[in-house]
């Protein structure tokens, strides 16, 4: 695929997060392919392709690919074969919901909505936003900053939990598809440490397993089957990653099950505390 054509490609939304459904669009000026031929591609363990279409236009054609990705970074879409025309080298960038800001550990903001034409929509939308902002300001003045801070903290915790649940589901899906188990464990160790960094306010990314025995982590729920702590969980995960031998599917499933138990117990504990 020529680089000048790739430069014209774009995605909707422009920023894609792990697990989001998005659309990759590649303009093909002057391309004379048929409308809606049957496409074919080789399935990828990292990307689910939902729909591929080659749509004809008077000025050229558009290649449209609807997809979901469950790993972060710059990924290459599977090669698409449409009636003998092969489209390869198409790359996308997928962001993690969990990422660090310059001023500390913060959540990335929600993706911006698509622009919708129409003057009336803009006017009424501006009025609605102004009313909502004014109402929120009055509520904050009446109920105090403490309530607002508590609401924001709860919202952030909810988004963190939702993001980690999504990662756990993607890893189970990758395991079922036959993705290398060491790669799955590497992702689990990285993303779980990142999650704990945001949740606790302590940078857990460089921590070794024994360091999770610190006082700050003792208030967190233990993990089954033998009331294992976070220290034990990461110790078991790291031993499997670095021992050099085969990693069995049952061992990997057990770690993912323990992660699910931990997230469920943590969510229940916070609801009770609230």
N, C-alpha and C positions, 0 to 999 in steps of 0.2 A: 504494500500500500504506500504510494508516494507521500512524503512528509507534507507537501503543500496541501494535499487533501485532508490529512489528519489535523492540520491547523484549523481547518474550517469546522471540525467536529465539535459538538457541544452536548451537554447532558442536562436533563431536567429531573430533579433540581440540579443546580450547578454544583452543590456540595453534597456528596453522598456518604452516609454513615453505614456502619456494619448492620446488615439485616434490612436496610431500606430497599424499597422497590423503586427503581429509577429507569430512565430511558436514555439511551445513547443514540444520537442522531448524526449521521454523516451525509452532508450534501454531496451529490455526484453530478455536477453540471456536465451536460452533454452525454451522460450515460444512457444507453438505449436498451437497457434490460427490460424484460417483461414485467408487467404489474403482477404482484402476488404470486410468483412461482413458488414451488415447494422448497424451502430451505433445508439444509442439513448441517450438522456440526457434531463434534465429539464432545460429550459432556465433560465438564470440569469439576473437580472436587471443591474448588474455591468459589465458583460462580454458578448460580442457577439461571439459565436462560428461559424466560417465560414466553417470549414471542419475538419473531424476526419477520420483518416485512420490507420489501423493496417497492416503494411507492413512486409511481411515475408522475411527473409534473411537466407543464409546458416548457419550462426552462431547464429541465433535468430531473433526475431521480433523487430520492432520499432513502438511505438505508436506516431503518429504525430497529433498535434492539432493546427490548425490555428485559431487565435482569435484576437479581439480588446477589450481593456479595457478602460473605461472612468472614473475611479476613481483611486486614488493613494494608495500606500501601498502594503502590502503583502496580496494577494487575493487567494482564493481557487477556482480552476476550478470546474465546475459542474461535478458530478459523471458521468462517461461514461460507458454505458452498451453495450458490443459488444458480441453478440452471447452467452449471459449468463455470460461472464467475466466482472466483475465490477471493474473499475479503479477509485478510490476515494482518497481524501487527497492530490491531486496534487496542489502544490502552485506555484504562480508566484509573482514577485515583479514588480510593476509599478511605474515609477518615474514621477514627475511633471516637465513640461518644465520650470516652474517658481520655482527656488530654490535659497537659499542664499549661497554665498561663504564665506570663512573665512575672506577675506579682504574687505567685503562689499557686497552690492547687485549687483550680476552679473548673467548673464544668464548661464545656463549649456551649455556645448559644445555639438555639434552634435554627434550622435552615430557613433562609428568607423565603417568603411566599412568592409565587409567580406573579408577575405584573398583569393586571387585568385592565383592559382598556375601558374607557367610559368616564366622562366627566361627572355624571351624577353619582356613580359609585365612589369616585374620589371625594366628592363633596360630602356625601352622607357618611362615608367611612371616616373622614376627618372629624366630622361632628361627633360620631359615635365614640371615636378614640378620645376626643377631648372630654366628653361626658364621663367616660370610664376613668380617665386620669384624674378628673376633678373628684369623682366619687371615692377613688382610692386614696387621694390626698386627705379628704375629709375623714375617711375611716381611720387613716393612720393618725391624724391629729386627735381623734376622739378616743381611740383605743391604745395609743402609745406605741413607741418604737419597739418595745419588747415583744408585743404581739406580732408586729410586722416581721421582726427578725425570726421569731419562732415559725411563722408561716413560710418564710423563705427557706429556712433550714429544713423544714419538713418536706418542702417541694424538692429541694436538692437531694435529700435522702431518697425520696421516692424515685427520682430520675436515675440516681446511682443504682438503686436496687433493680429497676427495670432494665438498665443497661447490662448489669451483670447477669440477670436472668436470661437476657437475650444471648449473651456470650456462651452461657452454659448450654443452651439449646443448640447453638451453632456447633459447638464442640461435639455434642452427642451426634448431631447429624453428620459431621465430618468423620467420626469414628465408624458410623454405620456405612459410610461410603468407601471406607478403606484407606483414608488418609493416614500417613505414617504416624504411629502412636507417639513417638518421641516429639514430633512436631506439635501434636495436640497438647502434650504435657508442657512443652516450652511455652505455648500460648496461654495455657491455664496458669502456669506459674507467674508469667508476666502480667496478665490481665487481673488476676486475683490480688497480686501485690499492689497494682495500680488502684484497684477498687478500695483496698484497705487504706491506702494513702489518703484518698479523698475523704473516706468515711471517718477516719480517726484524726486527721490533721497532722499525722506523722509520716514522713517520707519512708515508705516501706520498700521501695524498689530495690535498694542495695542490701537490704537486710538478709542475713542468713537465717536458716531455720531456728537455731537456738535463740536468736534475738527476738523471736516472737514470743518468748517466755517472759518478756518484760511486764511490769505491773500494769501498764496501760491496756494490755491485751487480755488480762485475766478476767475482765468483766464481760468479755464476749462469749457467746454460747460455745459449748464443747461439741465435738463431732462424734457420731457413732463409729464403730459399734462399741468401743470401750472407753467412752468419754474422752476421746483424744482431743488435745488442745490444738491451737493453730501451729504451735511449735512442732507437734507430732505430724500434722498434716503436711507441712512444707518439708519436713525431714523425709517423710515417705515419698513425696513427689520428687524431691531432688535425688534421692537414692535411685529411683527408677530411671531418671533422666541420664544420670552420669555413670551408672554401673557398667555400661558397655555391652551388656547382653540383650537378649530379646525382651521386649516389653509385651506382656500378655494383655489381651483385650479385657479379661476379667479385672486385672489390676487397674486399668484405665477407667473402666466403668465404675469401679468402687470409689475412685477419687472423685469422679463427677457426681456420684450419688451422695458422697459426703459433702461436697460443695452445695448441692441442692438442699440438703438437710440444714447446713449452716445458714444459708440465705433465708430459708423458711423460719428458722428459730430466731434469727436476728430481726426479721420483720415483725414477728409476734412479740418479741421483747420490747421493741420500740413502741408498738401499739399499746401495750400494757402500761409502759412508762408515761405515754401521752395521756 
